[in-house]
């Protein structure tokens, strides 16, 4: 069974972690060697990160793997968005 990767949730979580560390996108790119244009696309959910990028974030920027893939708190936000959308519809 193949696991679906949610680029949007990963992007939101990545931005949360970066900000919690007090880092800019440029600083993350300096630490990891990831191109700013690529990192920006990952953090906005336009593209999925490569395994190489994920490993660089873990090893060089010291992101914790299980935190990067913990989207549970986003589930309630998603439900709230749906409720709001349904009200306006």
NORFENRA-V91243 format. One record per residue. N is the residue number from 1. RES is the residue in one letter. PHI is phi in whole degrees, 0 to 359 (NA if undefined). D_FIRST is the distance of its C-alpha to the first C-alpha in Angstrom with 1 decimal. Layout:
# NORFENRA-V91243
[[N | RES | PHI | D_FIRST] [N | RES | PHI | D_FIRST]]
This chain:
# NORFENRA-V91243
[[1 | X | NA | 0.0] [2 | X | 269 | 3.8] [3 | X | 273 | 6.6] [4 | X | 280 | 9.6] [5 | X | 259 | 12.7] [6 | X | 266 | 15.8] [7 | X | 300 | 18.7] [8 | X | 294 | 21.3] [9 | X | 293 | 20.6] [10 | X | 298 | 20.3] [11 | X | 298 | 23.6] [12 | X | 299 | 25.3] [13 | X | 293 | 24.4] [14 | X | 300 | 25.5] [15 | X | 295 | 28.8] [16 | X | 302 | 29.4] [17 | X | 294 | 29.0] [18 | X | 302 | 31.3] [19 | X | 294 | 33.9] [20 | X | 296 | 33.8] [21 | X | 272 | 34.8] [22 | X | 70 | 37.6] [23 | X | 250 | 36.4] [24 | X | 270 | 36.6] [25 | X | 300 | 34.2] [26 | X | 298 | 36.8] [27 | X | 295 | 37.0] [28 | X | 299 | 33.3] [29 | X | 294 | 33.6] [30 | X | 297 | 36.6] [31 | X | 292 | 34.9] [32 | X | 258 | 31.7] [33 | X | 80 | 33.1] [34 | X | 283 | 30.5] [35 | X | 299 | 32.4] [36 | X | 301 | 33.5] [37 | X | 294 | 32.4] [38 | X | 290 | 28.8] [39 | X | 298 | 28.7] [40 | X | 301 | 30.2] [41 | X | 294 | 27.5] [42 | X | 292 | 24.8] [43 | X | 287 | 26.7] [44 | X | 262 | 27.2] [45 | X | 80 | 23.6] [46 | X | 282 | 24.5] [47 | X | 223 | 22.2] [48 | X | 276 | 19.3] [49 | X | 288 | 20.7] [50 | X | 283 | 20.3] [51 | X | 299 | 19.4] [52 | X | 299 | 23.1] [53 | X | 295 | 24.1] [54 | X | 298 | 22.0] [55 | X | 296 | 23.5] [56 | X | 295 | 27.0] [57 | X | 296 | 26.7] [58 | X | 289 | 25.9] [59 | X | 281 | 28.4] [60 | X | 262 | 31.2] [61 | X | 261 | 31.2] [62 | X | 62 | 30.2] [63 | X | 282 | 27.4] [64 | X | 272 | 25.5] [65 | X | 308 | 21.8] [66 | X | 293 | 20.9] [67 | X | 289 | 23.3] [68 | X | 295 | 21.8] [69 | X | 248 | 18.5] [70 | X | 265 | 20.2] [71 | X | 255 | 20.2] [72 | X | 306 | 21.2] [73 | X | 293 | 24.8] [74 | X | 282 | 23.7] [75 | X | 300 | 22.3] [76 | X | 293 | 25.9] [77 | X | 296 | 27.1] [78 | X | 297 | 24.7] [79 | X | 296 | 25.9] [80 | X | 297 | 29.5] [81 | X | 302 | 29.1] [82 | X | 295 | 27.9] [83 | X | 298 | 30.9] [84 | X | 298 | 33.3] [85 | X | 299 | 32.1] [86 | X | 297 | 32.5] [87 | X | 297 | 36.0] [88 | X | 286 | 37.0] [89 | X | 286 | 35.7]]
